[in-house]
Amino acid sequence: MTGDLNQKIFDKSIDLILVVDRQGNFIRISPSVYDILGYFPHELVGLNARTFVHLDDLNPVREMMRQTRRGKVTRHFDCRYIHRDGNPVVLTWTGVWSEEDNQFFFIGRDITKARELERIDAMTAELEKINISLRESLLPTVIPERTDLDRISELFVFLSTLWVAQALAHGPSKFGQYANRLWLVYAISENERFWSVFASIAILFMVSGFVCIYFNINRQIGSAFNGLGLAVAGVFWMVVGVSVVVANPNTTLLGMPVVFLGVLSALLAWRISSRRERHGGRVEK
């Protein structure tokens, strides 16, 4: 009964089971050798293991067999065997030596795919380190820290957007007095309330960002609000500026500063976003 059970284990094992003599010659090999190395058992019986062991692993394998023969149980010893197709197969072994039978008994598990995944993970980690190193070395020159000029520019955009929002909110009766001598354009005068709301959204985001950052409510969210407000303001001023230029060739010189204000707002929003990414979400005052 025990013999039948052992034979079933030997025949059905998905791991490679080897019985090897003192010189390293194969005596018995489990059928799983075909799935692992591409050989049938009868093709290998009588051959020496060194024929199939990777040359770089041959000496460590010999040392492992000597240690096993001295009574030490070998566990998790890795070496490469050569598959029938010529590719290396990484096997991790557990082995014992039987003095009574004068034989080695080894069980080997194919870990080739696991090792390949480990190699890919290691390469990915190394590439990520290189990427972080490059970002840390390049970003300080490409994206400088927030400066006083940034703060003044953001304040200028905020006040300009606040002023135009309240001017548009008053409607045509109040708007006309600004349109002739400032940057606002006749072409959008029929939709003043809409543009007032658009500008007010930018103001709301920027005020929310200011409150979150400077009262330490949540500086990360505050920075996001501030950047979003500047982005909305950038769209607003670009549309207004282009409208000024298109509405009347005589107003081109007046429209260009408005377009510049839109570009400035967008640039400030980009700088905030880039600094947040660089600092991993942390923001500076």
Secondary structure, DSSP 8 states (H G I E B T S, - for coil): -HHHHHHHHHHH-SSEEEEEETTSBEEEE-TTHHHHHS--HHHHTTSBGGGTB-GGGHHHHHHHHHHHHTT--EEEEEEEEE-TTS-EEEEEEEEEEETTTTEEEEEEEE-HHHHHHHHHHHHHHHHHHHHHHHHHHHHHHHS----HHHHHHHHHHHHHHHHHHHHHHT-HHHHHHHHTTSS--GGGGGGHHHHHHHHHHHHHHHHHHHHHHHTTS-HHHHHHHHHHHHHHHHHHHHHHHHHHHHH-GGGHHHHHHHHHHHHHHHHHHHHHHHHHHHTTT----
